[in-house]
Structure formats: structure tokens, C-alpha cells
Amino acid sequence: MSYDEGLAERIRDVLAFREDITEKKMFGGIAFLLGGNMCVGVVNDVLMVRVGAEACDAALNEPHVRPMDFTGRPLKGFVYVDPDGIDDDEALQAWIERGVAFAASLPMK
């Protein structure tokens, strides 16, 4: 698999002010981690967002969002946001902020 470098760069732009974010190749794409916990990432041209189990149902009710499922079983607490759901910078930033907020609630690894 590969990932959309343009989308990855848009994510980097949003996270540029943070010094606590690292990048790691994961899930056949690239992931952005806070304290060792994934918050967002890119697979192909799709945004992966870690929203947590409690917020997952609400996220799945939003347009252009589906369960993160690349093994035949959805990954709990993670969603995919299709390109139409992040076509403007404001929408992308909102999803990134959700992922960062959840990752910040977890113990550092």
C-alpha cells in the first residue's frame, strides 16, 4: 500500500506547531503519533482518525466516515474519513484535532 503524500503534507501543516508529534509507517501508510499513540494517519487517499470507542458511533454518523477496516474486522475506536470529508482545510483540521485530543487522553508509551 501507499499513501497520498499531499494529504500527509496537509496534516504536517496542521501539526507544524506541535513538537510532540512523531511519524511512523503503519497500516501500509503513515501515522502521526502523540506520546507514542496514533492520533491520525493516511492510507491511500483516506484519513485514519483515532476517536476512541466512546466517540466512534457519533463519528460514524458523520458524512464520508466509515469504520476503519483493513483486515476484515473493524478496528475499535478508529474511523476512515474519505477524501470528500476532508476536502477543505477546516474539515481536515477538525478531524486532526479530534484525533489529537483522544491520543492526548491516553498514557504515553
N, C-alpha and C positions, 0 to 999 in steps of 0.2 A: 504494500500500500504506500501511498504518498500523501502529501498534504498540500493545500493551497498556500503557497508562500506569501501571497498577497494578504490573505486573511491573517496569517501568523504575524505579519508586519503590522497590520491594523491593531492586533492585540498588543503587540510590543509598544505601539504608540500610546495606547490607553494606560499601560502599566509602566511607562517610562519613568515616572516619578518615584516608583517603589524600588527600593534596593533589596527587598526581601523576597523577590520572585526569582525562581530559577527555571530553566527549561530542561526538559528531558524527553528523549524519544520514547514514546509509549503508544500502545494500541495501534501501531502501524502509522502513527502520525507524530505530532509534537504536543507535549503537555506543558502547562505553566503551573508551577508549584509554589505554594506559600508554606514555609515551615516543613517542607517535605510532603505536603498534602496537595494533591491535584485540585486546582480550582477550575481551570478551563483548558481546552486544548482544541486541536484541529485534526480531523481525519478526512482525507479527500478535501471537499469544499464545505464540510459541515463542522459547526462549532459544537464541542462537547462541553457541558457545564455540569459541575458537581453542585447540586442544590440541596442534597440531603434527603433522607427518606420522608421526613415530615412535610417537606415542601414539594415533593415530586408530583403528587396528584394535581396540585394547583398549577405547576409549571406545564404539565401535560395538557391542561385545558387551554393553554395559550396557542395562538396560531403558529403554524410551522414548527411545532415541537412534537417530538416523538420519543419513545423510550430508547435509551442507548442500548443497542442490542447488536453485537457483532459476533456472538458465539452461539446464537440460537436461544439465549436466555437473557432477558433484560437485566442490566446492572442496576441494582437498587441505589436510588439517590442520585443517579446520573441521567441526563437527557441529551438528546441531539437537537440542535436548532438548525433547521435547513437554511440555505442562503437567503431565501425571501424574508426570513425572520430577523436577519441582521444586515439588511441591505443599506441601512443608514447608520452613521456613526453613533447616534444617540441610542438606538436599539442595541447595538453591539456593546456599548459601554454599560448599559443597564444589565445585560446578561453577565458581563465580566464582573460587575460589582456584586451580583448575586453569588457567583462562584467564589469570589474572594471572601465575601462575608461568611460563607459557610466554612471555607477552609480555615479562616481565622478562628472559628469556634472550636476547632479540633486541637488536641495536644500536638505539639511539634514532634516530628520524628527525629 
